[in-house]
């Protein structure tokens, strides 16, 4: 019995030793694996090894344009989707005023909130647009030799054509965005139109996902789940070339941003200068008469005179000044359409003709017809904007867009068919 106890103790001691050796070995192994993991992470961080950044072909109907035979249903389906997207984007351009005759009319001016939305939308558009960087990245990342090594049965030129199609559709989207912003005068319309454009650009992705779920046909489901979409492309270039690719994509983004910003700044400056507003207008005031208008000439007492409104019919030109963010139109001579000479060598004995004016008054939110010497009363309660004719309340920048009847002062406020503005000219030379 004592011999058996001794043997059992020896076996237990041996087992403890082996167990201790195993634990030490296990700990050493874990330490080595941890060190190797740290080393691998360091390698990724320091050298950016391309093996940790594989890519696959985009899951889009554009990819089917080079992975499927020309006569196959998937290829024809992809062509139809691309054609539909391009057609809709072109129709959107024509809706924004782009025709064979040129660009449609840009709003005379827009409010500050719209201007902020316009410039913010440029950055949003570049973040939303992914066709251009995707197409360029594929071309730079997958050279012909690497492509043929993976898919010897496919045609590399079709791969290039599909990438170029992506780039074309991306720039078509950005052109739409640019003209959309130029033509917009409402914040909500800008964002709603953005959503519509983004939907048109993503038709290829949406159609691909539906085809992959088997919504359309079995052949399309097979094509969208083929090996081509599971094959990984690892970076085959050196780190320096990888950095050049990244720099190239950043440069494209920067160039696109600068072009969009420059175009929008150009339009905004011209709007601020009144270049899109009427330089000259022709005004017709109907037969309205105020029997006892209050006229206050310089150096004289106020007196009552008959005011015949049609006397002020004729041409009104911008005088180069603005009031409340809108241009001021000044009456011109009846016979030759030239400005009145408002200076006199002898103001006491030689009177001069003071022209009437048409301007916008923010205090009453209306376009008004006024004259420096004519008031509604001897009081000065309306001295800030002494109107004789006024439009309905509006925020429009272009006087041609004023709608509704005008109010006329003839001792009391009345409504009239009023003042008609027509024959707008964007140049004083026409």
C-alpha positions in Angstrom: 0.0 0.0 0.0 2.8 2.4 0.8 4.4 1.6 -2.5 1.2 2.4 -4.3 0.9 5.7 -2.4 4.5 6.6 -3.4 3.8 5.8 -7.1 0.6 7.9 -7.0 2.5 10.8 -5.5 5.2 10.5 -8.2 2.6 10.5 -11.0 0.8 13.6 -9.5 4.1 15.5 -9.2 4.9 14.6 -12.8 1.5 15.8 -13.9 1.9 19.0 -12.1 5.3 19.6 -13.7 3.9 18.9 -17.2 0.9 21.1 -16.6 3.2 23.9 -15.5 5.3 23.4 -18.6 2.1 23.5 -20.7 0.9 26.7 -19.1 4.2 28.3 -19.6 4.3 27.2 -23.2 0.7 28.5 -23.7 1.6 31.9 -22.2 4.6 32.2 -24.4 2.5 31.4 -27.5 -0.1 34.0 -26.5 2.7 36.6 -25.9 4.2 35.8 -29.3 0.8 36.1 -31.0 0.1 39.4 -29.2 3.5 40.7 -30.3 2.8 39.6 -33.8 -0.5 41.4 -33.8 1.0 44.6 -32.5 3.7 44.2 -35.2 1.0 43.7 -37.9 -0.9 46.8 -36.7 2.3 48.8 -36.6 3.0 47.6 -40.2 -0.5 48.8 -41.3 -0.1 52.1 -39.7 3.4 52.7 -40.8 3.5 51.3 -44.3 -0.3 51.1 -45.1 0.2 47.7 -46.6 -2.2 47.3 -49.6 -3.2 43.7 -48.6 -5.4 45.1 -45.9 -7.4 47.3 -48.3 -8.9 44.9 -50.9 -11.8 46.2 -53.1 -14.5 44.4 -55.2 -16.3 45.5 -58.2 -19.2 48.0 -57.4 -22.6 46.3 -57.1 -24.2 48.4 -59.9 -25.8 47.7 -63.3 -22.8 49.7 -64.7 -20.6 46.7 -63.8 -22.8 44.3 -65.8 -21.8 46.3 -68.9 -18.4 44.6 -68.9 -19.1 41.4 -67.0 -21.9 40.2 -69.3 -22.0 39.4 -73.0 -23.4 42.2 -75.3 -26.4 40.1 -76.5 -27.4 38.9 -73.0 -30.4 40.2 -71.1 -28.4 41.6 -68.1 -26.3 43.7 -70.5 -29.4 45.0 -72.3 -31.0 45.7 -68.9 -27.9 47.7 -67.9 -28.0 49.7 -71.1 -31.7 50.5 -70.6 -31.1 51.7 -67.0 -28.1 53.9 -68.0 -30.1 55.3 -70.9 -33.1 56.1 -68.6 -30.8 57.8 -66.1 -29.1 60.0 -68.7 -32.4 60.9 -70.4 -33.9 62.0 -67.1 -30.9 64.1 -66.2 -31.0 65.8 -69.6 -34.8 66.4 -69.1 -33.9 68.0 -65.8 -31.5 70.3 -67.5 -34.1 71.5 -69.9 -36.5 72.0 -67.1 -33.9 74.2 -65.4 -33.8 76.4 -68.5 -31.0 74.9 -70.5 -32.1 74.8 -74.2 -30.5 74.9 -77.6 -31.0 78.7 -77.5 -29.0 79.1 -74.3 -29.5 79.4 -70.6 -32.9 80.4 -69.1 -33.4 83.5 -67.0 -31.6 83.7 -63.7 -33.7 85.3 -60.9 -33.1 89.0 -60.5 -32.0 88.4 -57.0 -32.6 86.1 -54.0 -32.8 86.5 -50.3 -29.9 85.8 -47.9 -31.4 82.4 -46.8 -31.5 81.2 -50.4 -27.9 82.4 -50.9 -26.7 80.4 -47.9 -28.6 77.4 -49.1 -27.0 77.7 -52.5 -23.5 77.7 -51.3 -24.2 75.0 -48.7 -25.7 72.8 -51.4 -22.5 72.9 -53.4 -20.7 71.0 -50.6 -23.6 68.7 -50.1 -23.6 67.9 -53.9 -19.9 66.9 -53.8 -20.6 64.7 -50.8 -23.6 63.0 -52.5 -21.9 62.6 -55.9 -20.0 59.3 -55.9 -19.9 58.3 -59.6 -16.9 60.5 -60.5 -14.6 59.3 -57.7 -15.7 55.7 -58.2 -15.0 55.7 -61.9 -11.6 57.4 -61.5 -10.7 55.1 -58.6 -11.4 52.0 -60.5 -9.4 53.1 -63.5 -6.4 54.1 -61.3 -6.7 51.0 -59.0 -7.2 48.2 -61.5 -4.7 48.4 -64.4 -5.2 46.2 -67.5 -2.7 43.5 -66.5 -4.2 43.0 -63.1 -7.7 43.0 -64.5 -6.8 40.3 -67.1 -5.1 38.2 -64.5 -8.3 38.1 -62.5 -10.8 37.9 -65.4 -9.0 36.7 -68.6 -12.3 36.1 -70.3 -13.5 39.7 -69.9 -12.7 42.7 -72.1 -10.7 45.5 -70.4 -11.9 48.2 -72.9 -15.5 47.5 -71.8 -14.4 48.0 -68.2 -12.9 51.4 -69.1 -16.0 52.4 -71.1 -18.2 51.6 -68.0 -15.9 53.7 -65.8 -16.1 56.6 -68.3 -19.9 56.3 -68.3 -19.9 56.7 -64.5 -17.7 59.8 -64.8 -20.0 61.3 -67.5 -23.1 60.7 -65.4 -21.4 62.2 -62.4 -20.6 65.4 -64.2 -24.1 65.5 -65.7 -25.4 65.4 -62.2 -23.1 68.3 -61.1 -24.1 70.4 -64.1 -27.7 69.9 -63.1 -26.9 70.9 -59.6 -25.1 74.1 -60.8 -28.0 75.3 -63.0 -30.5 74.2 -60.4 -28.8 76.5 -57.9 -28.5 79.4 -60.4 -32.3 79.2 -61.2 -33.6 78.7 -57.7 -35.2 81.3 -55.5 -36.6 79.1 -52.8 -34.8 77.1 -50.1 -37.3 74.2 -50.0 -37.2 73.9 -53.8 -33.5 73.5 -53.7 -33.5 70.6 -51.3 -36.5 68.8 -53.0 -34.8 69.1 -56.4 -31.6 67.7 -54.8 -33.5 64.6 -53.6 -34.9 64.1 -57.1 -31.5 64.4 -58.8 -29.9 62.0 -56.4 -32.7 59.4 -57.1 -32.0 59.7 -60.8 -28.3 59.1 -60.3 -28.9 56.1 -58.1 -31.1 54.2 -60.5 -28.3 51.8 -61.3 -27.8 50.9 -57.7 -31.5 50.5 -57.0 -32.0 48.4 -60.1 -29.1 46.2 -59.2 -30.4 45.4 -55.7 -33.8 44.6 -57.1 -32.3 42.3 -59.7 -30.2 40.6 -57.1 -33.4 39.8 -55.1 -34.8 38.1 -58.2 -37.5 40.7 -58.8 -36.9 40.9 -62.6 -35.7 37.5 -63.9 -33.5 34.5 -63.1 -30.8 35.5 -65.6 -30.5 38.9 -63.9 -30.3 37.3 -60.5 -27.5 35.0 -61.6 -25.6 37.9 -63.2 -25.8 40.0 -60.1 -24.6 37.2 -57.8 -21.7 36.0 -60.0 -18.1 35.5 -58.9 -17.1 38.9 -60.4 -18.7 40.7 -57.4 -16.9 38.5 -54.9 -13.4 38.7 -56.4 -11.1 40.9 -54.4 -8.5 43.3 -55.9 -5.6 44.0 -53.7 -3.5 47.0 -54.2 -0.6 45.9 -56.5 1.3 49.2 -56.4 3.8 50.7 -54.0 2.9 53.0 -51.2 4.1 56.1 -53.1 1.8 55.3 -56.1 -1.0 54.7 -53.6 -0.4 58.2 -52.2 -0.5 59.6 -55.7 -3.9 58.0 -56.3 -5.2 59.5 -53.1 -3.8 62.9 -54.1 -5.3 62.7 -57.6 -8.8 62.0 -56.2 -8.5 64.9 -53.7 -7.4 67.2 -56.6 -10.5 66.2 -58.6 -12.7 67.0 -55.7 -11.0 70.4 -55.2 -11.2 71.3 -58.8 -14.9 70.4 -58.9 -15.5 72.5 -55.8 -13.7 75.5 -57.2 -15.6 75.4 -60.4 -19.0 75.2 -58.7 -18.1 77.9 -56.2 -16.7 80.2 -58.9 -19.8 79.9 -61.0 -22.1 80.5 -58.1 -20.1 83.5 -56.9 -20.2 84.9 -60.4 -24.0 84.7 -60.5 -24.4 86.0 -57.0 -22.2 89.1 -57.7 -24.1 89.8 -60.9 -27.4 89.5 -59.0 -26.2 92.0 -56.4 -25.2 94.4 -59.2 -28.7 94.2 -60.7 -27.4 92.7 -64.0 -30.4 90.3 -64.2 -33.0 93.1 -63.5 -34.6 95.4 -66.0 -32.4 98.3 -66.8 -35.2 100.2 -68.4 -39.0 99.9 -68.1 -41.9 101.5 -69.8 -44.7 102.6 -67.4 -48.3 103.3 -68.2 -50.6 104.7 -65.5 -54.3 104.7 -66.2 -56.5 107.8 -66.0 -56.2 108.5 -62.3 -56.5 112.1 -61.1 -56.0 113.6 -57.6 -57.8 116.9 -57.4 -56.0 118.3 -54.4 -52.5 116.9 -54.3 -50.0 118.4 -51.8 -47.1 119.9 -53.6 -44.1 121.3 -51.7 -41.5 123.0 -53.9 -38.1 124.0 -52.4 -38.4 127.4 -50.6 -42.1 127.5 -51.0 -45.2 126.7 -48.9 -47.2 123.6 -49.6 -50.1 124.2 -52.0 -52.8 122.1 -53.5 -52.6 121.2 -57.2 -54.3 118.8 -59.6 -52.2 115.7 -60.1 -52.9 113.8 -63.3 -51.1 110.5 -63.0 -50.8 109.7 -66.7 -48.6 112.8 -67.0 -45.8 110.5 -65.6 -46.2 107.8 -68.3 -43.1 106.9 -70.2 -39.7 105.4 -69.8 -37.9 104.8 -66.5 -34.3 103.8 -66.3 -32.1 102.6 -63.5 -30.0 105.4 -62.1 -27.3 103.2 -60.7 -28.5 103.4 -57.1 -30.5 100.9 -55.0 -33.0 101.0 -52.2 -33.7 98.1 -49.8 -31.8 95.8 -52.1 -33.7 96.7 -55.3 -32.8 99.1 -58.1 -34.3 102.6 -58.3 -36.0 103.6 -61.6 -36.0 107.3 -62.6 -38.3 109.0 -65.0 -36.8 110.0 -68.4 -37.7 112.7 -70.9 -40.7 112.0 -73.0 -39.3 112.8 -76.4 -35.8 111.3 -76.4 -35.7 109.1 -73.3 -32.7 110.8 -71.9 -32.3 111.8 -68.2 -33.6 115.2 -66.9 -31.1 117.8 -66.1 -31.8 118.3 -62.4 -29.2 121.1 -61.9 -29.9 124.8 -62.5 -27.5 127.7 -62.7 -30.1 129.9 -60.9 -32.3 127.7 -58.7 -34.4 130.7 -57.6 -35.4 132.0 -61.0 -34.9 129.0 -63.2 -36.8 125.9 -62.2 -35.8 122.4 -63.2 -37.8 119.2 -63.8 -37.5 116.7 -61.0 -38.3 113.2 -62.2 -40.6 110.7 -60.5 -39.1 107.5 -59.1 -40.1 103.9 -58.7 -38.5 102.0 -55.9 -39.0 99.3 -53.3 -39.8 100.1 -49.7 -39.1 97.4 -47.3 -41.0 99.1 -44.5 -44.3 98.5 -46.3 -43.0 95.5 -48.4 -44.1 97.0 -51.7 -42.9 98.6 -54.9 -44.0 102.3 -55.0 -44.3 105.2 -57.3 -43.3 108.5 -55.7 -42.2 112.1 -56.4 -39.8 114.2 -54.3 -42.2 117.2 -54.2 -45.6 115.5 -53.8 -47.0 114.3 -50.5 -50.3 112.8 -49.4 -50.6 115.5 -46.8 -48.8 118.3 -45.1 -47.8 115.9 -42.3 -44.7 113.8 -42.7 -46.0 110.5 -41.3 -44.9 108.7 -44.4 -41.7 110.7 -45.1 -39.7 107.4 -45.2 -41.7 106.2 -48.2 -44.2 108.9 -49.5 -45.9 106.7 -52.0 -48.5 107.8 -54.5 -49.0 104.4 -56.1 -48.0 101.1 -54.4 -48.1 97.5 -55.2 -49.5 94.7 -53.0 -47.1 93.4 -50.4 -44.4 91.4 -52.0 -40.7 90.4 -51.6 -39.9 90.1 -55.3 -36.7 91.7 -56.6 -37.9 92.1 -60.2 -40.7 94.7 -60.7 -42.0 92.7 -63.6 -43.0 90.0 -61.2 -45.3 92.2 -59.2 -48.8 90.8 -59.3 -52.3 92.1 -58.3 -53.9 95.5 -58.4 -52.0 98.6 -57.3 -53.3 101.1 -54.7 -53.5 104.7 -55.8 -53.7 107.8 -53.6 -56.3 110.3 -54.7 -57.2 111.8 -51.4 -58.1 108.4 -50.1 -56.6 105.0 -50.8 -58.3 103.3 -53.8 -57.5 100.3 -55.9 -56.9 100.5 -59.6 -55.8 98.4 -62.5 -53.1 100.9 -61.9 -49.6 101.0 -63.1 -48.5 98.6 -65.9 -44.9 97.8 -66.4 -43.9 96.4 -69.7 -41.2 96.5 -72.4 -38.5 95.5 -69.9 -35.0 95.9 -71.3 -31.9 94.3 -69.7 -29.7 96.9 -71.4 -30.0 100.7 -71.7 -28.6 100.5 -75.2 -31.7 98.6 -76.6 
